[in-house]
């Protein structure tokens, strides 16, 4: 099967709605997908084995959420550059290196973008008075609290649980287990 026709039917600064016809259904109804920028998420760990989370209000779910530092790639920006920029903007921390954990497909049913997952170990605070991106609150927590937040579904962003799992599977963080 292949796409035989595609057409942008709606466009915003954040995403486009694309109508696609497949070779199996070229005379039927189109299949719709959202085309948006790739994004990154960063599992950042301090030298004291603390995890950096951000708390912010998300209008789409009408709630405050706990998340990893993350954001969309800007035009011409490489994923690791985005990861460095977002980590700094949202937490005030810097990393010497960003290690790619993997590139995931966020939603095979509707989204056409990719999620670039990074691990940043031994991150350091650039300035104690660093002004975070507006609307962002930094939360520094230990592994036990992060696990509790996930199990209590206070940290329930599925796309941000994925980099944590990748980091565990790749041995970047250890000691996670069923509570």
ABEGO torsion letter per residue (X at the ends): XBBABBBBABBBAABBBBBBBBAAAAABBBBBBBBBBBBBBBBBBBAAGBBBBBBBBBAAAGBBBBBBBBEBBBBGBBAAAAAAAAAAAAAGBBBABBBBAEBBBABAAABABBBBBBBBBGBBBABAABBBBBGBBBBBBBAAAAAAAAAAGABABAAAAAAAAAAAAAGABBGBBBX
